[in-house]
Amino acid sequence: MTTQQLDTGTTAETAIQALWREFATSPSQRVRDRLVLHYAPLVKYVAGRVGTGLPTHVDVADLIQSGIFGLVDAIEKFDPERGLRFETYAMQRIRGAILDDLRSQDWVPRVIRSRAREVERALDRLGARLRRTPTDAELATELGITLEELRDLYGQLRLTSVVALEDLVAAGRDSGSLVDSLPDEDAVDPAAVLVDRDNRRQLAEAIAQLTERDRIVVSLYYFESLTLAEIGKVLGVTESRVSQLHTRAVLRLRAKLVEQAGV
């Protein structure tokens, strides 16, 4: 990187920090709109990721429009004093706004929702009996279908697996949004801190019980922000196969978290 590029980057960072200070002391639509314009690429990125695997009738432009509302909400509610990066906070809000809009449209057919619950219940039963994560072959036997039919079913259920991480944390319990429980060094509510730690512990335990390949998919998708196509390149498989693995991992996580919540 050249000195000129460094200077340009420093200037841009200084300018955005100045906007944040101005918005904090004297919030106005003019400054908010400038912040929205600066962070708009985040919306396009998140909408693109959420849109992967959705039905063809779902327009990414509609997802972006919903995401803009999430970005505006993030800008208005962001508290720099918490020590969080705005990008991290905003991406959760944007994703949440997009998913809320999709849910309001009831975009997943009832029969698909029913099959998803059926698979989750089967995973719950098998996990309780085997005391480990069941294989696809064992799950297929439990459902009374072939292994090939199970993989086809994963393809159908991918519509239900476009979930935010907070949906997994909240499975089977009343829980706030993950973005509202991000680390706060100045937190003064011990009960809230304990609940957050317990949620994160249970999620970590559930992920640890997944197969190695499922753990890799979850880690790369949710924590490294890779797309399904990029994960496919890492694993040496097709994007379609990664979509199946992602769906399987999400269903298994939900089943495990529901099981933990019931213990």
N, C-alpha and C positions, 0 to 999 in steps of 0.2 A: 504494500500500500504506500502510495506516495505521500509526501508532506501536504500537498494540495488536497488530496482525498481526506487525510486526517483532519485538516483544518475545516473542510466542508462538513464532515461528520460532527465535529465539535460545535460548529456554528449552529447546525440543525438541532442538536441536543440542547444547546443553550436557549434557542428560540422556543422549543417546546416546553422547557422548564419555566420560561418566563410566562408562557400562556397558562400553565397550571397555576402559577402564583397569582396571576391576574384573575383567573376564574375563582380561586379560593377566596380572594379578598373582595371581589366585585363580580359575581357571576352574571353573565349576560348571554343572550342568544348569539351575539356576534362571536364571542370567544368560544362558546360551546360548539358552534358550527365549524370553527377553525379546527378545534380538537377532533370533531367527527371526521372532517376531511383528512386530517393527518392519520387517523387510525382506521380509516375505511378499508384498507387492504386486509385488516384482521377479519372483517366481516366476510369478505370474499373467500378467504382461506377457510374459515370455519364452515361456511355454507357449502363449499366444495367437498369438505370432508364428510359433513352430515349427509350430503346428497348422494354419496357413493352407495350404490345398491338400492336406492329408493325406486319406486315405480316410475315409469317413463312419464306419466302424467304430472309428476311433481316437478315444477319449474324451478330451477336453481335461482332464477331472478326473484321468485316469490320468497325463497329462503333468505336471500340477501336482504330483501325488504324487511322481513321479520327481524333479521339480525341487526339491522340499523337501529331498530327500537331498543334492542338489548345493549348496543353500544352507547346510545344516548343515556339509557338508564345507568350504565356503568360509570359514565363520565359524571353524572349528577350525584352518584352515591359514593364515588371513590374517595377514600380517606388516605392521603399520602402518609399520614402520621403512623399508620399501621406497619409501615416498612415493606409493603408488598409492591411488586412490579405491576404497573397498570395493565400491561399486556396479559399477564396471567389472570388477573381479576376480570378483565374485559372479555377474554375468550370464554370464560365460564358463563358470564352473563349473556353473551351473544348466543352461545350454544343453547342455553336454557330458553331464551326467547324463541329461537327457531323450533325447538322441540315442543314448547308450549303451544305454538301455533299449529304444528302438525297434529298434536293430540286433539286440539279443538276441532280440527277437521275430521277427526275419526278416520284417519287415512289407512289404518290397518283393518282389513276385513274381519268380521267377527269369527269366521271359521278359522282364520289364522291365529287369532288371539286364543281360541279354544285349543288348537293344537299345541300352541306354545305352553299353555298351562298344563296340558296333558304330559308333555315332555318334562317340564319342571317337576311335576309330581312323581313321574317315573324315576327321575334322577334322585329325588329326595328319598324315595323308597329304597332304591338300590344302594345309595350312599349309607343309609342307616343299617342295611343288612350286611354290606360288604366292608363297611368302615374304611372306605377309600373311594376315590373317584372311579366310577364304572367306565369300562371301555365302550366304544361305539357298538361293538358286537353284543355286549351284555345289555346295553340300552335297547338295541334293536330287538333282541329276544324278549325283553320286558314289555315292549310295545307291541310285540307280535307282528313285526315287519322284518323285511330283509335289510341287510346292511346298505345295499344300494338305495332302497326306499328311504332309509334314514337319511342318507346324504342328500337325496332329493328334497326331503322334508326340511333339512337345514337351509337349503336354497330358498324355500318358501318362507321360512321363519326369519330370514335375514331382515325382513321388514320390521320385526319386533326387536331387533338387536341394536337398532340405532338409538342407543340410550346414552344419557349423560352419566358420568361417573357417580354423581349424587344419587341417581336412580338406583344404582347398585347398592350404595351405602344405605339407602332408605328402604331396601327390600324387606317387607314384613314388619316394618316399624314406623312409628311417627318420627320423622327426622327432618331437620331443616336442610336447606340447600348446602352442598359442600362448600360453595363459595362463601357462605356466611360463617363457616367454621374454619376458614384458613387461619394459619398461625397469627396470633396477635400478642406481641411481646408485652403489651400493657394490659392484657386481659385481667379483669378483676372478679370474674364470676367463676369460682372454682367448680361449680356443678357443670357449667357449660364446657369447661376445659376437660373435665372427666368424661362427659358424653362424647366429645369430639375424639378423645384418645381411644375410647372404647370402640367407636365406629371405625376408626382407622385400623385399630388392632384386628377387629373382626374381618375387615376387608383384606388385610395383609394375610391373615390366617387362611381365608378362603382361597386367595390367589396361590398361596404356597401349596395347597392341596391339588391344584390343577396339574395336568400333565406338563412336561417340559415345553412341548410345542405350544400348548395353550397359554402358558405363562409368557412365552416369548411374544406371542401375538398381542396379548393384553398389554404387556410392557411397552412394546413398540408403538401400539396404536394410541393408548391412553396417556403414556408418560413421555414417550419420545416424539409424539405427534406425527408419526409416519402414516402415509396413506396405505390403503390395502395393496395397491400396485407396488409401492416401495417395499412393503413387508414381503410380498411375493418374491421380489428380487433377492431379498436377504435369505429367505428360506428355500429359494430355488423351486417354487411352485407357481401355479397360475393365480391370477387375482381372484378368479372364481373359487379356487380351493381355499385361499386365505379368507374369503367371505364366509365359507362354510366353517372354517376353524374359529373365526371370530364369533359367529353365531353360537357355535357349540360352547365356547368359553363363557360367553355371556349367560347362556342358559344354566350352565353349571355353577357359575358364580351366584346367580340369583337363587338357585336351589339351595346352595350351601348357606347363604346369608339368611334365607327364610328358616332353614333348619336351625341355625345358631340362635335366631331370634326367638324360636319356640322352645329352646332348651331352658 
